[in-house]
Amino acid sequence: MTSSPDALHHNSGVSLGDWLAEGRRQPELPTSLPEWLEPLVDRVRRPETDVRIHGMNRTVPELGPDGTPPRPSAVLVLLGEEQGQDPTLMLTHRTPTLRSHSGQIAFPGGHREPTDADPVATALREATEETGLDAAGVDPLAVMDPLYIDRTNHAVIPVLGYWRKPVPVAPMTAESDWVRNVPVAELVDPERRMRLGLSGVDVWKSPAFDVDGYLLWGFTGALVDGLLKLGGWERPWVETAPELDLFDAIAKSRNGENLTPEDLR
């Protein structure tokens, strides 16, 4: 996210309604896709598909808790292939010194700029700025329903893409300290999956993943969880296993997050 949220909100003149309307338009598909990717794309693009994202609110309000319209944002959910074979998913690790979402694993993405024509343009621009990605080598495949994050007052539209022509990527800004193409086979490994909770809070639960000692959870973890189910890639695992406390799991991870209970209120 390379622009200032406040600057965007006050200066872009973006209509939230227009942004959400653009999110209902699907990109034209390429003539061919890898066989492993076709079921996911087909299901995500169907209007009747219920993409269940654990704990995510898909109703975007006119005004957020602070009395301002939600900030339009988009993230790039970029799937590719490791050496032309095993599916991968691009993820970044946000620098622990950031003020917002510090230390979290995230998709590349950020706020809509006035020059962005639609959510696809936002997702590709942000990913290019953050990782050095060549947007010309990415095929946009689907624009998903918006997800609302009340804690930060963001209306986030995930854009599914296929990395047709991979190029070397690396952190291009101080926002992240690594960019990785994580094998989907690792994400579906039952040994790497867990369910998080909060001590004394029964209503909050979150799917999570162990990514080489880093904790993938929250918005990104919930979206990954939903896509693994929708793509038919999920392997059986004990979802009802004893929950791990969120703050204990963060403390034991390599994230470097500075999250406090007050941040979740």
C-alpha positions as CSV (number, residue, x, y, z in Angstrom):
1,M,0.0,0.0,0.0
2,T,2.0,2.9,-1.3
3,S,-0.3,5.8,-0.8
4,S,-1.4,7.5,2.3
5,P,-4.9,6.4,3.4
6,D,-5.8,9.9,4.5
7,A,-4.6,11.4,1.3
8,L,-6.6,8.9,-0.7
9,H,-9.8,9.4,1.3
10,H,-9.7,13.2,1.0
11,N,-8.3,13.8,-2.4
12,S,-9.1,10.9,-4.8
13,G,-12.8,11.7,-5.3
14,V,-13.5,8.0,-5.6
15,S,-17.1,7.0,-5.3
16,L,-17.4,3.9,-3.2
17,G,-20.5,2.9,-5.2
18,D,-18.7,3.2,-8.5
19,W,-15.8,1.2,-7.1
20,L,-18.1,-1.6,-6.0
21,A,-19.9,-1.6,-9.3
22,E,-16.5,-2.0,-11.2
23,G,-15.9,-5.0,-8.9
24,R,-18.8,-6.8,-10.5
25,R,-17.2,-6.7,-13.9
26,Q,-15.2,-9.8,-14.7
27,P,-12.1,-9.7,-16.9
28,E,-11.9,-11.5,-20.2
29,L,-10.3,-14.9,-19.8
30,P,-7.2,-16.0,-21.7
31,T,-7.6,-18.7,-24.3
32,S,-6.1,-21.4,-22.1
33,L,-5.3,-22.0,-18.4
34,P,-3.5,-24.8,-16.5
35,E,-5.9,-27.6,-15.8
36,W,-5.3,-27.3,-12.0
37,L,-6.5,-23.7,-12.1
38,E,-9.7,-24.1,-14.1
39,P,-12.1,-25.3,-11.4
40,L,-11.2,-22.4,-9.1
41,V,-11.6,-19.8,-11.8
42,D,-14.9,-21.3,-12.9
43,R,-16.3,-21.3,-9.4
44,V,-15.1,-17.8,-8.4
45,R,-16.6,-16.2,-11.5
46,R,-20.0,-17.7,-11.0
47,P,-22.4,-15.1,-9.6
48,E,-24.1,-17.7,-7.5
49,T,-20.9,-19.0,-5.9
50,D,-20.8,-18.3,-2.2
51,V,-17.1,-17.8,-1.5
52,R,-17.0,-18.4,2.2
53,I,-14.3,-16.4,3.8
54,H,-14.2,-17.2,7.5
55,G,-15.1,-14.3,9.7
56,M,-15.1,-11.7,6.9
57,N,-18.0,-9.3,6.4
58,R,-19.1,-9.0,2.8
59,T,-21.6,-6.2,3.4
60,V,-19.8,-2.9,2.8
61,P,-21.5,-0.1,4.8
62,E,-21.9,3.4,3.5
63,L,-20.0,4.7,6.5
64,G,-17.4,3.0,8.8
65,P,-17.1,3.2,12.6
66,D,-15.3,6.5,12.3
67,G,-18.1,8.1,10.3
68,T,-16.2,8.1,7.0
69,P,-16.8,6.0,3.8
70,P,-14.8,2.8,3.6
71,R,-11.5,3.2,1.7
72,P,-11.6,1.3,-1.7
73,S,-8.7,-1.2,-1.9
74,A,-7.7,-4.3,-3.9
75,V,-5.2,-7.1,-3.4
76,L,-3.7,-9.4,-6.0
77,V,-4.2,-13.1,-5.3
78,L,-1.5,-14.4,-7.7
79,L,-1.2,-18.0,-8.5
80,G,1.7,-19.4,-10.6
81,E,3.8,-22.5,-11.1
82,E,7.1,-23.5,-9.6
83,Q,9.3,-24.5,-12.6
84,G,6.1,-25.0,-14.6
85,Q,4.8,-27.7,-12.3
86,D,3.7,-27.1,-8.7
87,P,1.1,-24.3,-8.1
88,T,2.3,-21.4,-6.0
89,L,0.8,-18.4,-4.3
90,M,2.6,-15.0,-3.9
91,L,2.7,-13.6,-0.4
92,T,4.6,-10.8,1.3
93,H,5.7,-10.1,4.8
94,R,5.0,-6.6,6.0
95,T,7.9,-5.0,7.8
96,P,7.6,-5.2,11.6
97,T,8.3,-1.5,12.0
98,L,5.2,-0.3,10.1
99,R,2.4,1.3,12.0
100,S,-0.4,-0.6,10.3
101,H,-0.5,-4.5,10.0
102,S,3.1,-4.6,11.0
103,G,4.7,-8.1,10.7
104,Q,1.8,-9.7,9.0
105,I,1.8,-11.9,6.0
106,A,-0.2,-10.3,3.2
107,F,-1.1,-10.3,-0.4
108,P,0.4,-7.4,-2.4
109,G,-2.2,-4.7,-2.7
110,G,-3.4,-1.4,-1.4
111,H,-5.6,1.7,-1.9
112,R,-7.2,2.8,-5.1
113,E,-5.6,5.7,-6.8
114,P,-7.5,8.2,-8.9
115,T,-5.8,6.9,-12.1
116,D,-6.9,3.3,-11.5
117,A,-9.7,2.3,-13.8
118,D,-10.9,-0.6,-11.7
119,P,-9.9,-3.1,-9.0
120,V,-7.8,-5.0,-11.5
121,A,-5.8,-1.9,-12.2
122,T,-5.3,-1.2,-8.5
123,A,-4.2,-4.7,-7.7
124,L,-1.7,-4.9,-10.6
125,R,-0.3,-1.4,-9.9
126,E,0.2,-2.1,-6.2
127,A,1.8,-5.5,-6.8
128,T,4.1,-4.0,-9.4
129,E,5.2,-1.2,-7.0
130,E,5.7,-3.6,-4.1
131,T,7.4,-6.5,-5.8
132,G,8.8,-5.5,-9.1
133,L,6.2,-7.7,-10.8
134,D,5.7,-7.2,-14.6
135,A,2.0,-6.7,-14.9
136,A,2.1,-7.6,-18.6
137,G,2.9,-11.2,-17.6
138,V,-0.2,-11.6,-15.4
139,D,-3.6,-12.7,-16.6
140,P,-6.4,-11.3,-14.5
141,L,-8.9,-14.1,-14.0
142,A,-11.6,-13.0,-11.6
143,V,-12.7,-10.2,-9.5
144,M,-14.1,-11.5,-6.2
145,D,-16.8,-10.0,-4.0
146,P,-15.6,-7.1,-1.7
147,L,-14.7,-7.9,1.9
148,Y,-15.1,-5.3,4.6
149,I,-12.5,-4.9,7.4
150,D,-14.2,-2.7,10.0
151,R,-11.1,-2.3,12.2
152,T,-9.4,-0.3,9.4
153,N,-12.5,0.7,7.5
154,H,-11.4,-0.8,4.2
155,A,-13.5,-2.3,1.4
156,V,-11.1,-4.8,-0.2
157,I,-11.7,-6.5,-3.5
158,P,-9.5,-9.6,-4.1
159,V,-8.4,-10.0,-7.8
160,L,-7.4,-13.5,-8.8
161,G,-4.6,-13.7,-11.3
162,Y,-2.4,-16.3,-13.1
163,W,1.3,-15.6,-13.4
164,R,1.7,-16.5,-17.1
165,K,5.3,-15.1,-17.4
166,P,7.1,-15.1,-14.1
167,V,10.0,-12.7,-13.4
168,P,12.2,-12.4,-10.4
169,V,10.5,-10.4,-7.6
170,A,11.7,-8.8,-4.4
171,P,10.6,-6.1,-2.0
172,M,10.6,-2.7,-3.8
173,T,9.5,-0.5,-0.9
174,A,10.1,-0.4,2.9
175,E,6.6,-1.9,3.3
176,S,7.7,-5.5,3.1
177,D,10.9,-7.4,3.8
178,W,10.3,-10.5,1.7
179,V,8.2,-11.7,-1.2
180,R,7.7,-15.4,-1.7
181,N,5.9,-17.8,-4.0
182,V,4.7,-20.3,-1.4
183,P,3.8,-23.8,-2.8
184,V,0.1,-24.5,-2.5
185,A,1.2,-28.0,-1.4
186,E,2.6,-26.5,1.8
187,L,-0.5,-24.5,2.5
188,V,-2.7,-27.6,2.3
189,D,-0.4,-29.6,4.5
190,P,-2.5,-30.5,7.6
191,E,0.6,-30.2,9.8
192,R,0.9,-26.6,8.8
193,R,-2.7,-25.6,9.6
194,M,-4.3,-24.4,12.8
195,R,-7.3,-22.6,14.2
196,L,-6.7,-19.5,16.3
197,G,-8.9,-18.0,19.1
198,L,-8.8,-15.4,21.8
199,S,-8.8,-16.2,25.4
200,G,-12.2,-15.2,26.9
201,V,-13.7,-14.4,23.4
202,D,-15.8,-17.2,22.0
203,V,-17.0,-15.4,18.9
204,W,-13.6,-14.8,17.3
205,K,-11.9,-17.6,15.4
206,S,-9.4,-17.5,12.6
207,P,-7.9,-20.2,10.3
208,A,-4.1,-19.9,10.2
209,F,-1.1,-21.4,8.5
210,D,2.6,-22.0,9.4
211,V,4.7,-20.6,6.6
212,D,8.3,-21.5,7.5
213,G,7.8,-20.3,11.0
214,Y,5.7,-17.2,10.1
215,L,2.1,-17.1,11.1
216,L,-0.4,-16.5,8.2
217,W,-3.7,-15.5,9.8
218,G,-6.3,-12.7,9.7
219,F,-7.7,-11.4,6.5
220,T,-5.1,-13.1,4.3
221,G,-5.3,-16.4,6.2
222,A,-9.1,-16.4,5.9
223,L,-9.0,-15.7,2.2
224,V,-6.4,-18.4,1.6
225,D,-8.6,-20.8,3.6
226,G,-11.6,-20.1,1.4
227,L,-9.7,-20.4,-1.9
228,L,-8.2,-23.7,-0.9
229,K,-11.7,-25.0,-0.3
230,L,-13.1,-23.5,-3.5
231,G,-10.3,-24.8,-5.6
232,G,-10.8,-28.4,-4.3
233,W,-7.2,-28.4,-3.0
234,E,-7.8,-28.7,0.7
235,R,-6.6,-31.9,2.4
236,P,-8.5,-33.4,5.4
237,W,-7.4,-31.8,8.6
238,V,-8.9,-31.6,12.1
239,E,-10.6,-28.2,12.0
240,T,-11.9,-28.8,15.5
241,A,-8.5,-29.3,16.9
242,P,-7.6,-27.4,20.1
243,E,-7.4,-23.7,19.3
244,L,-4.2,-21.8,19.8
245,D,-4.4,-18.4,21.4
246,L,-3.7,-15.7,18.9
247,F,-1.2,-13.8,21.0
248,D,0.7,-17.0,22.0
249,A,0.9,-18.0,18.4
250,I,2.2,-14.6,17.3
251,A,4.8,-14.6,20.1
252,K,6.1,-18.0,18.9
253,S,6.2,-17.0,15.3
254,R,8.8,-15.1,13.2
255,N,6.3,-12.4,12.3
256,G,7.6,-9.7,14.6
257,E,4.1,-8.3,15.0
258,N,3.3,-5.6,17.6
259,L,-0.4,-6.5,18.0
260,T,-2.0,-5.8,21.3
261,P,-5.5,-6.7,22.6
262,E,-6.4,-3.0,22.2
263,D,-5.8,-3.2,18.5
264,L,-8.6,-5.7,18.1
265,R,-11.2,-3.6,19.9
